[in-house]
Amino acid sequence: MTLFEHKQHPHVAARRKAGPVKVADQLPKGNPIARFNTWLALKTTNVVGTMWCAYVFSVLAFIGIPAALAPGGVGAVNWFTEEFIQLVLLSVIMVGQLIQGVASDKRSESTFNDTEAILHGQEQAAAHMAAQDRLLQRIAVHIGLTVDQPETREGGHDD
């Protein structure tokens, strides 16, 4: 018998097996229609969410300037808000979100690794305490103490 028995939390083994959460873990796996829609959305996002797409949209928007400024056209303000901002900034924002997502994934993985290191240290401390318990039990037996009954001080009460 030891003075302390370390019991690992049930979540620890599952967390170690699963590892940090990845984007792929969030994708639907069952329904074929949901899988196709997700695949198409990701492919479209990967194409539209590039700076090259933003450059192409810029060229397309600038090609439309003469028609916007011509009599009866939408005008400069409408061209800028409806064509340029919506077309170009869409891709630029998507690129920025992708970069932020990658950074978030790295932070998440770093936090996971830090947690693993802390858990390892806790397990080492528990093993160290178990070794100390075994030594204390041997010392107690050697000097004639029983481990199950705490020693009392004068006055007859336990502290």
C-alpha angles and dihedrals in degrees: 000000000000127000090237132022116203112221116192116223111251091235092063097072093044092049092049091050094047098042122195119340114263131195090248089060089064096055119106114257106181119050114060092214092052090047091050093047091050092047092050093046092050093047091049091047091050090054101039093039096069132098088234089062089049089054091050091049089050091055091048091049093050091049087060095054096091092053092046093051096043119101108283091020124127094260133235098288095050091044091052095047100036102036111021103034096039095044102038103032091050090067095039092052090048091053090050091049091050091053091048090048092053090049090049091051090051091050090048092051091046090052090049091051091047089052090050090052092049091048090050090052091049090051090049090050090050091050090048091051091048089054090049090049090054091050092047090050091052090048091047092051090046093054093041102255123138116230096215096060118061116224114254128216126230108290093053101255131114120239 
